[in-house]
């Protein structure tokens, strides 16, 4: 069985996120949060199952986009810095684990 990643590694990003980067991610997550509330209302209103499933699919896609964006940033900054400083193997192993976990 594959080793799971911890919920909180205790690590910090090599390069802090800019305010613009933070705002982009937060705004996307707020939109997703609104979509989830919309689905809750759809269930309460006893809406058609397929309509609800379409919205769930849209949320799944939106979360995947956020995740891939964060993964790309991690690879470009944290992993590349680890490779330059001689800790590349550990960083690559961690990246591969998170990619596997993310793609389930």
Backbone bond lengths (Angstrom), bond angles and torsions (degrees), N, CA, C in turn:
res aa  C-N    CA-C-N  psi(-1)  N-CA   C-N-CA  omega(-1)  CA-C   N-CA-C  phi
1 X - - - 1.449 - - 1.531 109.48 -
2 X 1.338 116.17 137.38 1.456 121.20 -177.09 1.527 110.93 -70.67
3 X 1.315 114.81 144.57 1.462 120.93 178.56 1.522 109.16 -70.89
4 X 1.323 115.67 132.13 1.463 120.43 179.07 1.513 110.31 -84.10
5 X 1.310 115.03 150.04 1.452 120.79 175.32 1.528 108.86 -80.66
6 X 1.330 117.60 147.45 1.470 119.56 178.47 1.527 110.20 -70.34
7 X 1.323 116.30 154.60 1.465 120.31 176.58 1.524 110.90 -66.48
8 X 1.335 116.70 -32.27 1.458 121.38 178.36 1.522 107.98 -136.97
9 X 1.314 116.53 108.80 1.467 120.85 -177.64 1.525 111.86 -75.04
10 X 1.325 117.06 -19.48 1.463 120.48 -176.01 1.515 112.68 81.13
11 X 1.337 117.01 -0.53 1.460 121.17 -179.55 1.523 110.41 -85.84
12 X 1.318 115.28 160.28 1.466 122.42 176.41 1.521 108.75 -116.43
13 X 1.340 117.99 151.78 1.464 119.50 176.46 1.524 111.09 -61.48
14 X 1.308 116.60 145.92 1.465 121.60 177.64 1.527 109.40 -63.71
15 X 1.315 115.73 -40.78 1.465 121.75 179.32 1.520 106.96 -121.36
16 X 1.336 116.79 123.35 1.463 120.39 179.64 1.522 110.01 -60.61
17 X 1.332 115.00 146.55 1.455 119.93 176.00 1.523 109.06 -70.47
18 X 1.314 116.08 140.08 1.462 119.54 175.79 1.527 108.47 -72.45
19 X 1.308 116.37 163.53 1.471 120.17 177.61 1.520 110.04 -59.77
20 X 1.329 117.15 -37.69 1.465 121.01 178.80 1.531 110.74 -63.39
21 X 1.341 116.66 -44.66 1.473 120.28 177.80 1.522 110.80 -60.80
22 X 1.332 116.33 -46.12 1.463 120.44 179.16 1.525 110.84 -59.58
23 X 1.328 115.90 -46.77 1.465 119.95 -178.26 1.522 112.28 -62.55
24 X 1.334 117.01 -39.12 1.464 120.11 178.78 1.522 111.00 -61.49
25 X 1.322 116.75 -47.45 1.468 120.67 -179.13 1.530 110.14 -66.25
26 X 1.310 116.94 -45.26 1.470 120.58 -179.19 1.524 110.69 -62.12
27 X 1.320 117.68 -43.14 1.465 120.24 179.13 1.525 111.76 -62.96
28 X 1.329 116.95 -41.09 1.469 120.12 176.59 1.525 110.85 -61.54
29 X 1.335 115.66 -44.25 1.467 119.69 -179.52 1.528 111.63 -65.95
30 X 1.323 117.46 -35.69 1.470 120.46 177.02 1.526 110.79 -65.57
31 X 1.350 116.66 -38.74 1.469 119.86 176.22 1.521 110.58 -62.90
32 X 1.330 115.68 -42.19 1.468 120.57 178.62 1.524 109.80 -63.30
33 X 1.314 116.24 -42.27 1.463 120.79 178.09 1.536 110.31 -58.78
34 X 1.324 116.50 -42.13 1.463 120.73 177.23 1.515 111.75 -63.73
35 X 1.333 116.46 -39.39 1.466 120.36 177.47 1.529 110.82 -63.05
36 X 1.334 116.83 -40.22 1.468 120.44 179.19 1.529 109.66 -63.79
37 X 1.329 117.02 -42.77 1.467 119.74 177.46 1.524 110.34 -62.59
38 X 1.330 116.22 -36.47 1.465 120.36 177.01 1.524 111.83 -62.39
39 X 1.316 116.58 -40.34 1.472 120.35 177.88 1.526 110.13 -66.08
40 X 1.323 116.79 -39.99 1.468 119.47 177.25 1.531 110.07 -57.81
41 X 1.325 116.61 -42.97 1.464 120.59 177.88 1.520 111.09 -64.63
42 X 1.329 116.56 -39.75 1.464 120.25 179.27 1.525 110.64 -60.55
43 X 1.336 116.36 -41.34 1.466 120.61 178.91 1.529 109.36 -66.04
44 X 1.334 116.54 -45.79 1.461 120.54 179.03 1.531 111.51 -58.92
45 X 1.338 116.42 -35.74 1.463 121.99 -179.91 1.526 112.34 -83.40
46 X 1.334 116.30 1.45 1.463 122.60 -179.86 1.529 112.32 57.22
47 X 1.335 114.93 46.10 1.469 121.09 -179.75 1.519 110.99 -71.82
48 X 1.304 116.38 164.10 1.455 124.88 -178.96 1.531 110.39 -59.96
49 X 1.323 116.38 134.05 1.477 122.15 -175.53 1.525 112.86 -53.77
50 X 1.322 116.69 -43.85 1.468 119.54 -176.69 1.527 110.37 -63.86
51 X 1.328 118.15 -37.69 1.464 120.62 177.53 1.525 110.72 -61.12
52 X 1.326 116.34 -41.28 1.466 121.06 178.39 1.523 110.28 -66.85
53 X 1.322 116.68 -43.60 1.469 120.28 -179.63 1.521 112.16 -62.80
54 X 1.319 117.08 -36.24 1.467 120.34 176.99 1.524 110.18 -62.52
55 X 1.326 116.78 -41.12 1.463 120.56 178.72 1.527 111.49 -68.02
56 X 1.318 117.16 -37.96 1.471 120.97 176.69 1.524 109.75 -62.41
57 X 1.313 116.44 -41.24 1.465 120.87 178.27 1.531 110.70 -62.56
58 X 1.320 116.83 -39.70 1.467 120.70 178.65 1.527 110.96 -64.16
59 X 1.329 116.43 -39.63 1.471 120.48 178.14 1.521 110.28 -66.18
60 X 1.312 116.10 -43.10 1.468 120.60 178.71 1.530 110.07 -58.43
61 X 1.311 116.39 -44.77 1.461 121.14 179.43 1.531 110.95 -63.59
62 X 1.329 116.81 -42.57 1.464 120.80 179.88 1.525 111.31 -63.76
63 X 1.327 117.06 -41.55 1.471 120.43 178.07 1.529 110.74 -65.86
64 X 1.321 116.82 -39.08 1.466 119.87 177.23 1.530 110.24 -60.07
65 X 1.339 117.19 -42.78 1.467 120.54 179.30 1.531 111.20 -61.05
66 X 1.317 116.56 -43.92 1.467 120.18 178.43 1.532 109.48 -62.06
67 X 1.320 116.08 -45.07 1.461 120.65 -179.19 1.518 112.57 -62.23
68 X 1.328 116.49 -44.90 1.466 119.07 179.59 1.521 111.31 -66.08
69 X 1.307 116.98 -34.90 1.463 120.74 176.82 1.529 110.51 -62.83
70 X 1.330 116.71 -44.91 1.464 120.69 178.44 1.526 111.44 -67.08
71 X 1.323 116.35 -37.86 1.464 120.21 179.41 1.532 110.65 -65.84
72 X 1.326 116.38 -39.39 1.466 120.63 178.39 1.529 110.53 -62.88
73 X 1.333 115.71 -44.81 1.457 119.84 178.78 1.527 110.59 -62.21
74 X 1.321 116.40 -41.83 1.467 121.11 179.31 1.528 110.52 -60.20
75 X 1.325 116.18 -45.48 1.468 119.83 -179.51 1.529 111.24 -64.09
76 X 1.330 116.57 -42.87 1.468 120.41 -176.68 1.525 113.06 -70.09
77 X 1.320 117.28 -29.88 1.458 119.13 -175.44 1.532 112.23 -108.61
78 X 1.318 116.75 -63.62 1.465 120.61 -173.11 1.530 112.38 -68.28
79 X 1.330 116.17 -48.55 1.467 119.39 -177.08 1.529 110.30 -68.93
80 X 1.329 117.12 -45.26 1.474 118.37 -179.24 1.526 111.07 -63.68
81 X 1.335 117.82 -35.89 1.469 120.60 176.66 1.534 110.51 -64.92
82 X 1.344 116.09 -41.04 1.470 119.75 179.27 1.521 110.72 -64.28
83 X 1.330 117.30 -39.18 1.470 120.87 178.41 1.523 109.63 -62.57
84 X 1.343 116.71 -46.07 1.472 120.70 -179.84 1.533 111.92 -62.65
85 X 1.339 116.82 -32.83 1.465 119.32 -176.91 1.528 113.14 -92.71
86 X 1.345 117.15 6.06 1.459 120.51 175.21 1.519 115.06 90.88
87 X 1.315 118.32 7.35 1.467 121.85 178.33 1.530 111.63 -111.28
88 X 1.305 115.03 29.52 1.457 120.55 -174.39 1.514 115.01 -64.15
89 X 1.321 117.27 -37.60 1.465 119.59 -176.59 1.526 111.16 -62.97
90 X 1.318 116.58 -45.27 1.467 120.83 178.90 1.532 110.69 -62.92
91 X 1.326 117.12 -43.36 1.464 121.37 -179.59 1.529 111.16 -66.17
92 X 1.328 116.65 -39.69 1.467 120.01 178.34 1.526 110.68 -66.45
93 X 1.333 117.40 -41.15 1.468 120.70 177.05 1.524 110.57 -59.31
94 X 1.327 115.81 -44.42 1.462 120.45 179.27 1.534 110.73 -63.02
95 X 1.337 116.81 -43.47 1.461 121.09 179.09 1.526 111.14 -61.91
96 X 1.309 116.56 -43.26 1.473 120.39 179.20 1.522 110.38 -63.07
97 X 1.334 117.30 -41.78 1.471 120.73 178.25 1.525 110.98 -60.57
98 X 1.329 115.67 -45.58 1.467 118.18 -178.24 1.526 110.65 -68.52
99 X 1.321 118.13 -34.09 1.464 120.75 177.27 1.530 110.00 -65.06
100 X 1.316 116.69 -41.96 1.468 120.15 177.66 1.521 110.93 -63.51
101 X 1.322 116.25 -45.38 1.461 121.21 179.78 1.527 110.54 -63.03
102 X 1.314 116.32 -40.68 1.456 122.42 -177.87 1.519 112.74 -68.32
103 X 1.319 116.03 -30.95 1.468 119.59 -174.70 1.525 113.30 -89.76
104 X 1.330 118.31 4.06 1.475 120.94 178.85 1.504 111.35 -67.53
